[in-house]
Amino acid sequence: ATDVVVPVAPELWSLESVPEVLGSLRDAGRDDLVERAVVVLNMRMRNSVHQALETILRQMYGRQASDVVFPRAVAFSEAAFKRTVVSPKTANGKLFATLWKSITAKSVRRAA
């Protein structure tokens, strides 16, 4: 792997799990991936607690926190339940393409 995406729900327990995930990468001898990990949120945009936790996450992880923020949407849980994908033609599906472009752009900048 060249990059890692750590999906994080903007809830306290989920936020506290990020160091565990990064620690597991370190334990596996993949310090390179720790620096490249991208943290993504699954949030309700109007929820003030989610907004506060997003701020905390960005303060903790800086540039590792993705610019792409996934809204909490039924499409994602339905796709997981049905073991299918979110259609790339929908607004939610287009977020995955945007995230991928963001990750690959960061990888290219690091390689330069």
BELFENSUL-V692110 format. One line per field, one symbol per residue. ss: DSSP state (H for helix, E for strand, - for the rest). psi: psi as a letter, one per 20 degrees, with the letter a starting at -180 (. if undefined). burial: + if it has 9 or more other C-alpha atoms within 8 Angstrom, else -. Layout:
ss = ???
psi = ???
burial = ???
//
This chain:
ss = ----EEEEE--HHHHHHHHHHHHHHHH---HHHHHH-EEEEEE----HHHHHHHHHHHHHHHHHE----EE--HHHHHHHHH--------HHHHHHHHHHHHHHHHHHHHH-
psi = qhqppoppqmqggghiighgghhhgghjklhhhghippppqnqohjohgggghgggghhhicihpqhpppqoqhhghggggilarppiirghhhhggggghgghghgghhh.
burial = --++-+-+++---++--+--++--++---+--++-++++++++------++-++--++-----+++-++++----+--++-----+-+---++++++++--++---+-----
//
